Amino acid sequence: MKIAIAQLNPTIGDLSGNIQKILDIAQKAVAEGARLLLTPELSLCGYPPRDLLLNPSFLQAMDIGLQQLARDLPPELAVLVGTVEENLTAHKTGGKTLFNSIALLESNKVKQVFHKRLLPTYDVFDEHRYFEAGSEANYFTLDDVHIGVTICEDLWNDEEFWGKRSYTTNPIADLAILGVDFIVNLSASPYSVGKQKFREAMLKSSAARFQQLIIYANQVGGNDDLIFDGRSFALNRQGEIVCRACGFEQDLIIVEFDEVQRDLRSGFITPEYESEDEEMWHALVLGLRDYVRKCGFSKVVLGLSGGIDSSLVAAVATAALGKENVLGVLMPSPYSSEHSISDALALAENLDMKTHILQIGELMQSYDKTFAELFAGTEFGLAEENIQSRIRGNLLMAISNKFGHLLLSTGNKSEMAVGYCTLYGDMNGGLAVIADVPKTRVYSICHWLNRNAEVIPQNVLTKAPSAELKPGQVDQDSLPSYDILDDILQRLIHDYQSSEEIIAAGHDPATVDRVINLVARAEFKRRQAPPGLKITDRAFGTGWRMPIASKWAVKQFKIA
């Protein structure tokens, strides 16, 4: 039996478009001789649909679409499709009114429906908001082959791998007891750096422990701040990978079940990425491309400062959208250095992208004149510095409005963490491309980009980073060096270490205390920031739910 894994890139809510993707890939699967086709979790509507699931007309359209899909599929091909199913007993027994489900379509009919058993409520997941958990082990028989069905989180509860159970049920163990021939898993598992190695290690452990073949089909593509990396794969009974799909792009791979050996035959295994920098680069390119495309844009604009952050965002944008669809705007002030302009123009030449220069000196003078009476007797400070950033933000938004370009924000995670950014200034934008990329990683990715030829100008990589909002300013006037700052932030945000633990790791107590307070004080800024592409396991986005008004880490703050 040949099993086809359709690694699809759905658009949330585009039912007709998603259905057509399934129909097109089904024809290719039939041409490859497949008997069974797997599609990702909620492939009919795209994952995560969030509060669209509260809309009755959306649910009705999904049901109609599923029935139509069943009628239009090749009748000789069995297809597993991710959908939602009404919980008909909810009004009597309580519980949520929907199940996160998989429908088995065959011979132009909906043959069976299976329900997800483990519903995650951590990080970006909030499935208990919408779904009731399934209560039965899911399996079906196709050509005398017994196939177990699981949905995403159903595979993430092997207590021997984790050292504990997060749920009372282990669906893999239940299916192993039933003696199924193999287990399929339909997933929409969001990307974070290093996650694929973790997935493969976890499922290798489960496959070997239960002597079960596991075929894993994952969604690919960007949906809002989430990126799905695909990289679907299959494991034989010994827990060895026998095939792996491409990363960060749609794919169709075929794996064959040997009914005599009762095992999977080896197929094509896409190589792993050589480095985390390469992996993150592909994630950012995909996330930006899909955000722009799925939100109905075609062109983007960004401010080019000659710094490392805007340089990386420009490189990602040209790779994702094509150089002809990216406009870089230089907005020098009297405080801008000559190399800021020359470095930005050198980058644009390397990327072959369009640029435009807008001088802001006269606009700054207009603000000074307007505020002259009110600000009289005060010293030049943060308010005046931020005016420059807000002038630039206004100019970029005007360009966005005039030409319909999506404005890209260029701030990095280190800055977002400690609030080293200006509301309604450099934080303006429809998407924060590198908001989950720490400053040290920004440099690392840029060095990777330059591995074969110069993309990022050498001076951008070597000069001290600066916002250039006053004479001679550098970032380290206000912040610890980025290697120190990023290590503290990693320990605080990702590793949940206390201040005592961070200090014990060798950091200066006063610096640690200051960084912790800066992170807490900046929450009100992050709440107003554009969505940022998630590439780590702890991003300032959907999965970050911190209070703004809190005295846990800081006693008082002022809006800057």
matplotlib code that plots the C-alpha trace (Angstrom):
import matplotlib.pyplot as plt

x = [0.0, 1.3, 0.5, 0.8, 1.6, 0.2, 2.2, -0.2, -0.2, -3.8, -5.2, -7.4, -11.0, -10.4, -12.5, -12.8, -9.1, -8.1, -10.5, -8.9, -5.4, -6.6, -8.2, -5.1, -2.8, -5.2, -4.8, -1.0, -1.3, -3.4, -0.8, 1.8, -0.2, -1.3, -4.2, -4.3, -3.7, -3.0, -3.6, -2.8, -4.9, -7.9, -6.7, -10.2, -10.2, -6.5, -5.0, -5.5, -9.0, -9.5, -12.8, -14.0, -15.1, -17.7, -19.4, -22.3, -22.1, -18.5, -19.2, -22.1, -19.8, -17.2, -19.8, -21.0, -17.4, -16.5, -19.4, -18.5, -14.9, -15.9, -18.0, -15.2, -12.2, -11.0, -13.2, -10.3, -8.3, -9.0, -8.3, -8.0, -9.0, -8.9, -12.2, -14.5, -17.5, -20.5, -20.7, -24.3, -24.5, -23.1, -26.5, -27.3, -24.0, -22.2, -18.9, -17.9, -20.0, -17.3, -14.6, -11.3, -11.7, -10.4, -12.8, -12.1, -13.4, -13.6, -15.8, -17.2, -18.6, -17.7, -17.0, -15.8, -15.0, -12.3, -11.8, -8.7, -8.2, -5.5, -6.3, -3.3, -3.8, -0.1, 2.0, 0.0, -2.7, -6.1, -8.1, -10.3, -11.8, -13.5, -13.3, -14.4, -11.8, -12.5, -12.8, -12.1, -9.1, -9.4, -8.7, -10.1, -9.5, -8.4, -7.7, -7.3, -4.8, -5.6, -4.7, -4.6, -5.5, -4.1, -4.2, -1.2, -1.0, -2.2, 1.4, 2.9, 2.2, 4.7, 5.6, 8.8, 10.1, 8.9, 9.4, 5.8, 2.3, 0.6, -2.7, -4.3, -4.5, -1.7, -3.4, -0.3, -0.4, -4.1, -3.6, -0.7, -2.9, -5.5, -2.7, -3.0, -0.6, 0.6, -0.4, -0.9, -0.8, -2.2, -0.6, -0.5, 2.6, 4.1, 7.8, 10.4, 14.1, 15.3, 11.7, 12.1, 14.9, 12.8, 9.8, 11.8, 13.5, 10.1, 8.5, 11.5, 11.2, 7.5, 7.9, 10.6, 8.8, 5.5, 7.0, 4.7, 5.1, 4.3, 3.5, 3.5, 1.9, 2.5, 1.1, 3.4, 3.1, 2.6, -0.6, -0.4, 2.5, 2.8, 5.0, 4.5, 7.6, 6.2, 9.1, 6.6, 8.2, 7.7, 9.3, 9.6, 9.1, 12.7, 12.1, 14.2, 13.3, 12.4, 11.3, 11.2, 9.5, 10.9, 11.0, 9.1, 7.4, 4.5, 5.4, 4.0, 5.9, 5.1, 5.8, 5.1, 3.7, 5.1, 2.2, 4.5, 7.2, 4.5, 6.9, 7.6, 10.0, 12.6, 11.9, 13.5, 14.8, 15.2, 18.5, 18.5, 19.5, 23.2, 22.7, 20.0, 20.8, 19.8, 16.7, 15.6, 16.3, 13.9, 11.3, 11.4, 11.2, 8.2, 6.5, 6.9, 5.9, 2.7, 1.7, 2.0, 0.2, -2.6, -3.3, -3.8, -0.6, 2.0, 4.6, 6.3, 8.1, 10.6, 12.9, 16.6, 18.9, 22.1, 21.9, 22.0, 18.3, 16.8, 19.5, 18.3, 14.7, 15.4, 17.2, 14.3, 11.8, 13.6, 14.0, 10.4, 8.7, 11.3, 13.4, 10.8, 8.3, 10.4, 11.0, 13.6, 13.3, 16.3, 15.4, 18.6, 18.5, 21.3, 22.5, 22.8, 26.4, 27.6, 28.1, 24.4, 23.5, 26.4, 25.8, 22.0, 22.7, 25.4, 22.9, 20.3, 22.8, 23.7, 20.0, 19.2, 16.2, 14.6, 15.3, 14.1, 15.6, 13.5, 15.4, 13.8, 15.9, 13.3, 10.5, 12.5, 12.9, 9.2, 8.6, 11.2, 9.4, 6.0, 7.2, 9.4, 7.1, 5.9, 9.3, 11.1, 13.5, 13.8, 16.8, 17.0, 16.0, 13.9, 10.9, 13.0, 14.8, 11.6, 10.1, 12.7, 11.5, 7.9, 8.6, 10.1, 7.1, 4.6, 6.5, 6.6, 2.9, 2.1, 3.9, 2.0, -1.3, -0.5, 0.8, -0.8, 2.5, 2.7, 5.0, 7.6, 8.8, 12.5, 12.9, 14.6, 13.6, 16.3, 14.9, 11.3, 12.1, 13.5, 11.4, 14.3, 11.9, 9.5, 5.7, 4.2, 7.7, 10.0, 7.3, 4.9, 4.1, 1.8, 4.4, 7.4, 9.6, 12.5, 10.6, 11.5, 15.2, 17.6, 20.2, 23.1, 21.2, 20.5, 24.3, 24.7, 22.1, 23.7, 27.1, 25.5, 23.9, 27.4, 28.9, 29.4, 29.2, 28.5, 24.8, 25.1, 27.8, 30.8, 30.6, 27.1, 28.5, 31.3, 30.1, 28.6, 24.8, 23.1, 19.6, 21.4, 18.8, 21.5, 25.2, 27.6, 24.8, 25.3, 23.0, 25.4, 24.9, 21.5, 21.8, 24.3, 26.4, 24.1, 25.9, 25.3, 21.7, 20.7, 22.1, 20.1, 17.0, 17.4, 17.6, 14.7, 12.2, 13.0, 14.5, 12.3, 15.3, 15.0, 17.3, 19.3, 19.9, 20.9, 23.3, 24.7, 25.5, 27.9, 25.9, 26.2, 23.4, 22.6, 22.5, 20.2, 17.8, 17.8, 17.0, 14.2, 12.6, 13.0, 11.3, 8.3, 8.0, 8.0, 4.9, 2.6, 4.7, 4.7, 0.9, 0.7, 3.3, 2.5, 2.4, 5.9, 6.9, 7.4, 10.6, 11.5, 9.7, 8.9, 7.8, 6.2, 3.0, 0.0, 1.6, 2.9, 0.2, 1.6, -0.3, 0.6, -0.3, 1.7, 4.0, 5.8, 9.0, 8.6, 7.1, 6.5, 7.0, 6.4, 5.4, 8.3]
y = [0.0, 3.4, 6.3, 9.9, 12.7, 16.0, 18.8, 21.6, 25.4, 26.4, 29.9, 30.2, 30.5, 30.0, 26.9, 26.8, 27.4, 24.8, 22.3, 22.9, 22.3, 18.9, 18.0, 18.9, 17.0, 14.0, 13.7, 13.7, 11.1, 8.8, 9.3, 8.1, 5.0, 6.0, 4.2, 6.6, 10.4, 12.2, 16.0, 18.1, 19.0, 21.2, 21.2, 22.1, 25.5, 26.0, 26.1, 27.9, 29.2, 30.7, 32.5, 31.8, 28.6, 30.6, 31.7, 29.3, 30.2, 29.3, 25.9, 25.4, 26.2, 23.8, 21.0, 21.8, 21.9, 18.6, 16.9, 18.5, 17.4, 13.8, 13.8, 15.3, 13.2, 10.3, 7.4, 4.9, 7.1, 7.1, 10.6, 11.8, 15.5, 17.8, 19.3, 20.1, 18.0, 19.0, 17.5, 16.4, 15.5, 18.8, 20.2, 17.2, 16.3, 19.6, 20.3, 22.1, 22.0, 21.0, 18.4, 18.9, 16.0, 13.9, 12.7, 9.6, 10.2, 7.3, 6.2, 9.8, 9.5, 10.5, 7.1, 7.8, 10.7, 10.7, 13.2, 14.7, 13.3, 15.6, 19.3, 21.7, 24.9, 26.1, 28.5, 29.5, 26.8, 27.4, 24.4, 24.0, 27.3, 25.6, 21.8, 18.8, 16.0, 12.7, 9.8, 6.8, 5.3, 6.1, 3.6, 2.2, -0.6, -0.1, -3.2, -5.4, -3.0, -1.5, 2.1, 4.2, 7.9, 10.6, 14.4, 16.5, 16.7, 13.0, 12.0, 14.4, 12.4, 9.5, 9.5, 7.6, 10.3, 13.2, 11.7, 12.6, 12.7, 15.9, 14.1, 11.0, 9.3, 8.2, 7.6, 5.8, 3.2, 2.7, 2.1, -0.3, -2.4, -2.6, -3.9, -1.5, -2.0, 1.7, 5.0, 8.2, 11.7, 14.7, 17.8, 21.6, 22.0, 25.5, 26.1, 27.1, 26.7, 23.2, 21.8, 19.3, 17.5, 17.4, 16.0, 13.3, 12.3, 12.1, 10.0, 7.8, 7.0, 6.2, 4.1, 2.0, 1.7, 0.5, -1.1, 1.1, 2.6, 6.3, 8.5, 12.2, 14.8, 18.4, 21.7, 24.2, 28.0, 31.2, 32.1, 35.5, 35.3, 31.5, 29.7, 26.0, 24.2, 21.0, 18.5, 15.6, 12.2, 8.5, 6.1, 2.3, -0.2, 0.3, 4.1, 4.9, 7.7, 6.3, 9.5, 13.2, 16.0, 19.4, 22.2, 25.5, 24.6, 22.4, 18.9, 15.5, 12.4, 8.7, 6.1, 2.4, -0.1, -3.6, -5.9, -8.9, -7.4, -5.3, -2.4, 0.8, 0.8, 3.5, 6.5, 9.9, 11.7, 15.4, 16.4, 18.4, 22.1, 22.7, 25.3, 27.0, 30.2, 28.6, 27.1, 30.5, 32.3, 30.0, 30.4, 34.2, 34.2, 31.9, 33.8, 37.1, 35.8, 34.2, 37.1, 39.5, 37.2, 36.0, 39.6, 40.7, 42.8, 42.5, 45.1, 46.2, 49.3, 49.7, 52.2, 51.6, 53.1, 51.5, 49.3, 45.5, 45.1, 46.9, 45.2, 41.8, 42.7, 44.0, 40.8, 38.7, 40.8, 40.6, 36.9, 36.4, 38.8, 39.7, 42.8, 44.6, 44.5, 46.0, 49.8, 51.0, 54.5, 56.4, 59.2, 60.9, 63.5, 66.0, 63.3, 60.6, 59.6, 59.5, 55.7, 55.3, 56.5, 54.8, 51.5, 51.6, 52.3, 49.6, 47.1, 48.2, 47.8, 44.3, 43.4, 45.3, 46.9, 50.3, 53.2, 56.7, 59.4, 61.7, 64.3, 65.0, 67.9, 70.6, 68.5, 68.3, 72.1, 72.5, 70.3, 72.3, 75.6, 74.2, 73.0, 76.0, 77.7, 74.5, 72.9, 76.2, 75.8, 72.0, 70.0, 68.0, 64.4, 61.4, 63.4, 65.1, 61.9, 60.1, 62.9, 61.8, 58.2, 59.3, 61.6, 58.6, 56.4, 58.9, 59.2, 55.4, 55.1, 57.8, 55.8, 52.7, 54.5, 56.2, 53.2, 50.3, 48.9, 46.9, 48.6, 46.3, 47.0, 46.2, 46.0, 42.9, 40.8, 42.3, 45.7, 44.6, 42.8, 45.9, 48.6, 50.1, 51.2, 54.1, 53.7, 55.2, 55.5, 52.7, 50.3, 51.4, 48.6, 45.8, 43.1, 42.9, 40.6, 39.9, 40.7, 37.2, 37.3, 38.4, 40.9, 38.5, 36.1, 38.9, 39.2, 35.4, 35.1, 38.0, 36.3, 33.2, 35.2, 36.4, 32.9, 32.9, 36.6, 39.9, 40.6, 42.6, 45.3, 44.5, 47.9, 47.1, 44.0, 45.7, 49.2, 49.8, 49.7, 53.0, 54.6, 57.9, 60.1, 62.4, 63.1, 60.1, 57.9, 54.1, 51.4, 50.5, 54.0, 52.7, 48.9, 46.3, 44.8, 42.6, 39.3, 40.0, 41.3, 38.4, 35.8, 37.4, 37.6, 33.9, 32.9, 35.1, 34.6, 31.2, 29.3, 31.0, 31.6, 33.8, 36.8, 34.8, 32.0, 34.5, 36.3, 32.9, 32.3, 35.2, 38.3, 41.6, 41.9, 45.5, 44.7, 41.7, 43.8, 46.6, 44.2, 42.5, 45.8, 47.0, 43.8, 44.4, 48.1, 47.5, 45.3, 48.2, 48.7, 45.1, 45.0, 47.7, 46.3, 44.7, 40.9, 39.4, 36.2, 33.5, 31.5, 30.6, 28.7, 31.9, 34.8, 38.1, 37.2, 34.8, 32.7, 35.6, 36.6, 38.9, 41.7, 45.3, 46.5, 44.3, 44.8, 41.5, 42.8, 46.6, 49.1, 51.9, 53.0, 55.9, 55.9, 56.9]
z = [0.0, -1.0, 1.4, 0.1, 2.6, 1.3, 3.0, 2.3, 2.8, 3.5, 3.9, 6.9, 5.9, 2.2, 2.1, -1.7, -2.2, 0.4, -1.1, -4.5, -3.1, -1.7, -5.0, -7.0, -4.7, -4.7, -8.5, -8.1, -5.4, -7.7, -10.5, -8.0, -7.3, -3.7, -2.0, 1.0, 1.1, 4.4, 4.8, 7.8, 10.8, 10.0, 6.3, 5.2, 6.9, 7.8, 11.3, 13.6, 12.7, 16.2, 16.7, 13.2, 14.9, 16.8, 13.6, 12.6, 8.9, 8.8, 10.3, 7.9, 5.0, 6.2, 6.4, 2.8, 1.6, 3.1, 1.4, -1.9, -1.5, -0.9, -4.1, -6.2, -5.0, -7.0, -5.7, -5.7, -3.2, 0.5, 1.9, 5.5, 5.8, 8.8, 9.7, 12.6, 13.7, 15.8, 19.3, 19.2, 22.8, 24.2, 25.0, 27.2, 28.7, 28.7, 27.1, 23.9, 20.9, 18.4, 17.9, 16.2, 13.7, 10.8, 8.2, 6.1, 2.6, 0.2, -2.7, -2.8, 0.7, 4.3, 5.7, 9.2, 11.5, 14.2, 17.0, 18.5, 22.1, 23.6, 23.4, 24.1, 26.1, 26.4, 24.4, 21.2, 21.7, 23.1, 21.9, 25.0, 24.0, 21.1, 21.2, 23.3, 23.6, 21.8, 24.2, 21.9, 20.2, 16.5, 13.7, 10.5, 8.1, 4.5, 2.3, 5.4, 6.8, 10.2, 10.5, 13.7, 13.5, 15.7, 15.5, 16.4, 20.2, 20.5, 19.9, 22.6, 25.8, 26.0, 29.7, 29.0, 26.7, 28.8, 32.2, 33.1, 31.6, 30.8, 30.0, 31.5, 28.1, 25.7, 22.3, 20.9, 23.7, 23.2, 19.5, 20.1, 22.4, 19.6, 17.3, 14.4, 11.5, 11.6, 13.0, 11.0, 12.6, 11.0, 12.4, 12.4, 14.5, 14.5, 13.9, 16.4, 16.0, 16.7, 17.0, 14.2, 15.9, 19.0, 17.1, 15.4, 18.7, 20.4, 17.8, 17.3, 21.0, 20.8, 17.6, 19.2, 22.5, 21.0, 17.9, 15.9, 12.4, 12.6, 9.6, 10.4, 8.1, 9.0, 7.7, 6.0, 5.6, 7.5, 9.2, 11.0, 13.5, 13.3, 10.8, 10.0, 8.7, 7.2, 7.3, 7.4, 7.9, 8.6, 11.0, 10.7, 13.5, 14.8, 15.0, 12.0, 9.6, 6.2, 4.5, 5.2, 3.2, 2.4, 4.9, 4.5, 1.2, -0.1, -0.9, -1.7, -0.5, -0.9, 1.6, 1.0, 3.6, 2.9, 3.8, 4.0, 6.3, 8.1, 7.9, 5.9, 3.0, 2.7, 0.5, -0.1, 3.0, 2.6, 4.3, 7.5, 7.5, 8.0, 10.7, 12.8, 11.0, 7.7, 9.2, 10.7, 7.4, 5.5, 8.3, 8.1, 4.3, 4.3, 7.2, 5.4, 2.0, 3.3, 5.6, 2.6, 0.2, 2.5, 3.7, 0.1, -0.4, -3.1, -2.2, 1.0, 2.3, 5.1, 6.5, 5.7, 8.3, 7.3, 10.4, 10.8, 11.6, 8.6, 6.4, 7.4, 7.0, 3.5, 2.6, 3.9, 2.0, -1.4, -1.0, -0.1, -2.5, -5.3, -5.5, -7.6, -4.7, -2.0, -1.4, 1.0, 2.3, 3.7, 6.1, 7.3, 10.0, 11.0, 13.5, 10.8, 10.0, 6.4, 6.7, 7.5, 4.0, 2.2, 4.0, 3.2, -0.4, -0.6, 0.8, -1.8, -4.5, -3.3, -3.2, -6.4, -4.7, -5.1, -2.7, -2.0, 0.2, 2.4, 4.4, 7.8, 9.0, 8.2, 9.7, 12.9, 12.9, 12.5, 15.6, 17.5, 16.6, 17.5, 20.9, 21.6, 24.1, 25.8, 26.1, 27.1, 30.0, 29.5, 28.3, 25.1, 26.0, 25.2, 23.9, 21.3, 20.3, 19.8, 17.6, 15.0, 15.1, 14.9, 11.9, 10.2, 11.2, 9.8, 6.5, 6.1, 7.0, 4.4, 1.7, 2.8, 2.6, -0.7, -2.6, -0.8, 0.4, 3.6, 6.1, 7.7, 11.2, 11.6, 15.4, 16.9, 20.0, 22.2, 21.7, 22.0, 25.3, 27.0, 25.3, 23.3, 20.6, 20.0, 20.0, 16.8, 15.5, 14.6, 15.9, 13.1, 10.7, 9.6, 10.4, 12.7, 10.7, 13.2, 16.4, 17.6, 16.6, 19.3, 18.3, 18.5, 16.2, 13.8, 13.4, 13.1, 10.3, 8.5, 8.6, 7.3, 4.4, 3.5, 3.5, -0.3, -1.3, 0.3, 0.9, 4.0, 3.7, 5.8, 7.6, 8.7, 10.4, 12.2, 13.2, 16.6, 16.5, 17.0, 16.7, 15.8, 17.6, 19.1, 18.4, 18.9, 20.2, 20.3, 21.7, 24.5, 26.0, 27.1, 27.2, 28.3, 25.4, 23.3, 24.2, 27.9, 27.3, 25.1, 27.6, 30.4, 28.2, 27.2, 30.9, 31.9, 29.1, 27.7, 30.7, 33.4, 35.7, 38.7, 39.2, 41.7, 39.2, 36.5, 38.9, 39.9, 36.2, 36.4, 35.5, 37.4, 40.0, 39.1, 35.4, 36.0, 38.1, 35.5, 32.6, 34.5, 35.3, 31.7, 30.4, 32.8, 32.0, 28.2, 28.3, 27.3, 24.2, 23.2, 23.5, 20.8, 18.5, 15.1, 14.9, 14.9, 13.1, 15.8, 15.4, 19.0, 21.7, 23.6, 21.4, 22.2, 20.5, 20.7, 23.4, 25.5, 28.0, 30.5, 32.4, 31.8, 35.2, 37.5, 40.5, 40.3, 38.7, 38.8, 41.3, 38.9, 35.3, 33.1, 29.4, 27.2]

ax = plt.figure().add_subplot(projection="3d")
ax.plot(x, y, z, "-o")
ax.set_aspect("equal")
plt.show()
